[in-house]
Amino acid sequence: MTPQQLELRLAGAVITYRLHDVGYALDLEHAGRLVERQATGRPRPTRGEAKALIIAQPPLTLALGPPALPGDRPWPAAQMSACCYDFGVISLRLRVDLPEGTSWSDLVGVTRALERADLAGVFGLALSQLTSQLRPAIVRPAIAPVAEDYTICRLVGLGDASGARVSPSVLDDTALVELLLAEPRALTEDARRNLLSRRFSYTEQDLTVLSWDAALVVEPSAADQDVEFLLEFANAQLLELRVYDAYLDAELPQLYDRASLARRGPATLLVRRFEHVLAGLHTLVADTTEVVERVESGLKVTNDVFLARIYLAALALFREDAWRLGLSRKLGIFRDTYAMLNDEAQTARGNVLEVIIILLIVTEVVLGLIRH
């Protein structure tokens, strides 16, 4: 780091996110009534350019109070909050405010300490209490085994040793690699350029740098939380795609097993032997398609503005297109399987009808012969 960076004094916080899928859907209006005292509103991006972002169901934000953090480290002021999405995701946020006069090295230390800390109990307790409160508002409640983590270093000011404000441009790649990538080894210029290529500035006093599991957001206005809002939304969408991808992966071999069992069923049930398998397939495809549609339409971009570029860059970084493509391919397999089993059932039904017709004809012939 340069001498100028070593003298930096920072103001802001480190926010660690833990996102969970808690059910098929979440009724936000009902949830707001259940936890009315904790609800702090349903915010959306507030900048003028946010008109280019269409949010069908703004998430519900809840204040959960100060958590009991583990270990002997004297943590700065910490607060827990939650953000609830209508497609069944709850994002838990642990915010640790930076003490006055924090240096860049101190910021890196707090970030690394949060990564190393055993926060499973802290987030687990908060999730358990919150899902218990919100259960009446959750459709088909069930906590998925897949979770998503993310960290945002949110700075509202960078100053020098005298307290004078400095531009985020003083932060070089070495400092950003140290903070966002936790990489102790010296990287090549090409590696640094690729890993830190997603950086955005709207004015000379703001900066956003994205990486796979962390981001640096420098914004002088403490009330402006638009970038954090969009990054959290993108992570919630990623989680939902991952959850249903894992769900389809688990269902596919079970589907083949159920179809095999149905084929070996009693001959008397030949016509309707796939009935339960087909009904389950139809429900699975319909539910997954509906959830994916809710996720994709949760936030739409109508113009190439600054906030939209950050949001789309986050989606590209998280490879959400690849997850969507994988889901579409697996849904295609289930639809093809449905069509195949349905055709097999129709063929079996046709064969049974042919046998019945032949038997009726034979019976008529036999009865005719008997009468004569």
Backbone hydrogen bonds, N-H to C=O, Kabsch-Sander energy under -0.5 kcal/mol:
donor,donor_aa,acceptor,acceptor_aa,energy
6,L,2,T,-2.1
7,E,3,P,-1.2
8,L,5,Q,-1.2
9,R,159,G,-3.0
10,L,102,T,-3.4
11,A,157,G,-1.7
13,A,154,R,-2.7
14,V,96,V,-2.3
15,I,152,I,-2.8
16,T,14,V,-0.5
16,T,94,L,-2.7
17,Y,15,I,-0.5
17,Y,150,Y,-3.8
18,R,92,L,-2.4
19,L,148,E,-3.1
20,H,90,I,-2.5
21,D,146,V,-0.6
22,V,20,H,-0.6
22,V,88,G,-3.0
23,G,88,G,-0.8
24,Y,139,V,-2.0
24,Y,140,R,-0.6
25,A,139,V,-1.0
26,L,86,D,-2.3
27,D,137,A,-2.7
28,L,26,L,-1.0
31,A,27,D,-2.7
32,G,28,L,-2.5
33,R,29,E,-1.4
34,L,30,H,-1.9
35,V,31,A,-1.9
36,E,33,R,-0.9
38,Q,35,V,-1.0
39,A,35,V,-1.7
40,T,61,T,-2.7
41,G,61,T,-0.6
50,A,47,R,-1.6
51,K,48,G,-1.2
52,A,49,E,-2.1
53,L,50,A,-2.1
54,I,52,A,-0.6
54,I,300,K,-2.9
55,I,53,L,-0.6
56,A,54,I,-0.6
56,A,297,S,-0.5
56,A,298,G,-1.0
60,L,84,C,-2.2
61,T,41,G,-2.7
62,L,82,A,-2.9
63,A,38,Q,-2.5
64,L,62,L,-0.5
64,L,80,M,-2.3
65,G,80,M,-0.9
69,L,67,P,-0.8
75,W,73,R,-1.6
79,Q,95,R,-2.3
80,M,65,G,-2.4
81,S,93,R,-2.0
82,A,62,L,-2.5
83,C,91,S,-2.3
84,C,60,L,-3.2
85,Y,89,V,-3.0
88,G,85,Y,-1.6
90,I,20,H,-2.8
91,S,83,C,-3.1
92,L,18,R,-2.7
92,L,90,I,-0.6
93,R,81,S,-3.1
94,L,16,T,-2.9
95,R,79,Q,-3.0
95,R,93,R,-0.6
96,V,14,V,-2.8
96,V,94,L,-0.6
97,D,77,A,-2.7
97,D,95,R,-0.6
98,L,12,G,-2.7
102,T,10,L,-0.8
102,T,99,P,-1.3
107,L,103,S,-2.2
108,V,104,W,-2.3
109,G,105,S,-2.3
110,V,106,D,-2.6
111,T,107,L,-2.4
112,R,108,V,-2.7
113,A,109,G,-2.4
114,L,110,V,-2.2
115,E,111,T,-1.7
116,R,112,R,-2.1
117,A,113,A,-1.9
119,L,117,A,-1.4
123,F,119,L,-2.7
124,G,120,A,-2.6
125,L,121,G,-2.3
126,A,122,V,-1.8
127,L,123,F,-2.7
128,S,124,G,-2.4
129,Q,125,L,-2.4
130,L,126,A,-2.3
131,T,127,L,-2.8
132,S,128,S,-1.7
133,Q,129,Q,-1.7
134,L,130,L,-2.4
135,R,131,T,-0.9
137,A,134,L,-2.2
138,I,134,L,-0.7
138,I,135,R,-1.5
139,V,25,A,-2.6
139,V,137,A,-0.5
140,R,138,I,-0.5
142,A,22,V,-2.0
144,A,21,D,-2.4
144,A,142,A,-0.6
148,E,19,L,-1.9
150,Y,17,Y,-1.6
151,T,213,D,-1.2
152,I,15,I,-2.7
153,C,215,A,-2.9
154,R,13,A,-2.5
154,R,152,I,-0.9
155,L,153,C,-0.7
155,L,217,V,-2.8
156,V,11,A,-2.7
157,G,11,A,-1.3
159,G,9,R,-2.5
160,D,164,A,-2.2
163,G,160,D,-1.8
166,V,158,L,-2.8
170,V,167,S,-1.8
171,L,168,P,-2.0
172,D,170,V,-0.6
176,L,172,D,-1.8
177,V,173,D,-2.8
178,E,174,T,-2.1
179,L,175,A,-1.8
180,L,176,L,-3.0
181,L,176,L,-0.5
181,L,177,V,-1.7
182,A,177,V,-0.8
183,E,177,V,-0.9
192,R,188,T,-2.5
193,R,189,E,-2.4
194,N,190,D,-2.2
195,L,191,A,-2.8
196,L,192,R,-1.9
197,S,194,N,-1.0
199,R,197,S,-1.6
200,F,208,T,-2.9
206,D,203,T,-0.9
207,L,218,V,-2.0
208,T,200,F,-2.4
209,V,216,L,-2.5
210,L,198,R,-2.7
211,S,214,A,-2.0
215,A,151,T,-1.7
216,L,209,V,-2.3
217,V,153,C,-2.8
217,V,215,A,-0.5
218,V,207,L,-3.5
219,E,155,L,-2.7
219,E,217,V,-0.6
222,A,220,P,-0.7
224,D,221,S,-1.1
225,Q,223,A,-1.1
229,F,225,Q,-2.2
230,L,226,D,-2.2
231,L,227,V,-2.5
232,E,228,E,-2.4
233,F,229,F,-2.2
234,A,230,L,-2.5
235,N,231,L,-1.9
236,A,232,E,-2.2
237,Q,233,F,-2.3
238,L,234,A,-2.3
239,L,235,N,-2.5
240,E,236,A,-2.0
241,L,237,Q,-2.0
242,R,238,L,-2.4
243,V,239,L,-2.8
244,Y,240,E,-2.1
245,D,241,L,-1.9
246,A,242,R,-2.4
247,Y,243,V,-2.0
248,L,244,Y,-2.3
249,D,245,D,-2.1
250,A,246,A,-2.0
251,E,247,Y,-1.8
252,L,248,L,-2.0
254,Q,250,A,-0.7
255,L,251,E,-2.4
256,Y,252,L,-1.8
257,D,253,P,-2.0
258,R,254,Q,-2.6
259,A,255,L,-2.5
260,S,256,Y,-2.2
261,L,257,D,-2.3
262,A,258,R,-2.2
263,R,259,A,-2.0
264,R,260,S,-1.3
265,G,262,A,-1.3
269,L,266,P,-1.6
270,L,267,A,-1.8
273,R,270,L,-0.9
275,E,272,R,-1.4
278,L,274,F,-3.1
279,A,275,E,-2.2
280,G,276,H,-2.3
281,L,277,V,-2.3
282,H,278,L,-2.5
283,T,279,A,-2.1
284,L,280,G,-2.5
285,V,281,L,-2.6
286,A,282,H,-2.3
287,D,283,T,-2.8
288,T,284,L,-2.5
289,T,285,V,-2.4
290,E,286,A,-2.2
291,V,287,D,-2.4
292,V,288,T,-2.6
293,E,289,T,-2.0
294,R,290,E,-2.2
295,V,291,V,-2.6
296,E,292,V,-2.7
297,S,293,E,-2.2
298,G,294,R,-0.5
298,G,295,V,-0.9
300,K,54,I,-2.6
302,T,52,A,-3.0
302,T,300,K,-0.5
303,N,52,A,-0.5
305,V,303,N,-1.7
309,R,305,V,-2.3
310,I,306,F,-1.8
311,Y,307,L,-2.4
312,L,308,A,-2.8
313,A,309,R,-2.1
314,A,310,I,-2.2
315,L,311,Y,-2.2
316,A,312,L,-2.2
317,L,313,A,-2.6
318,F,314,A,-2.5
319,R,316,A,-1.0
320,E,315,L,-2.3
323,W,319,R,-1.7
324,R,320,E,-2.7
325,L,321,D,-2.6
326,G,322,A,-2.5
327,L,323,W,-2.4
328,S,324,R,-2.6
329,R,325,L,-2.4
330,K,326,G,-2.3
331,L,327,L,-2.9
332,G,328,S,-2.0
333,I,329,R,-1.7
334,F,330,K,-2.1
335,R,331,L,-2.6
336,D,332,G,-2.7
337,T,333,I,-2.5
338,Y,334,F,-2.5
339,A,335,R,-2.6
340,M,336,D,-2.5
341,L,337,T,-2.8
342,N,338,Y,-2.6
343,D,339,A,-2.5
344,E,340,M,-2.4
345,A,341,L,-2.6
346,Q,342,N,-2.6
347,T,343,D,-2.7
348,A,344,E,-2.6
349,R,345,A,-2.5
350,G,346,Q,-2.7
351,N,347,T,-2.6
352,V,348,A,-2.3
353,L,349,R,-2.4
354,E,350,G,-2.3
355,V,351,N,-2.3
356,I,352,V,-2.5
357,I,353,L,-2.6
358,I,354,E,-2.6
359,L,355,V,-2.8
360,L,356,I,-2.5
361,I,357,I,-2.4
362,V,358,I,-2.9
363,T,359,L,-2.6
364,E,360,L,-2.5
365,V,361,I,-2.5
366,V,362,V,-2.8
367,L,363,T,-2.9
368,G,364,E,-2.2
369,L,365,V,-2.4
370,I,366,V,-2.3
371,R,367,L,-2.1
372,H,368,G,-1.4
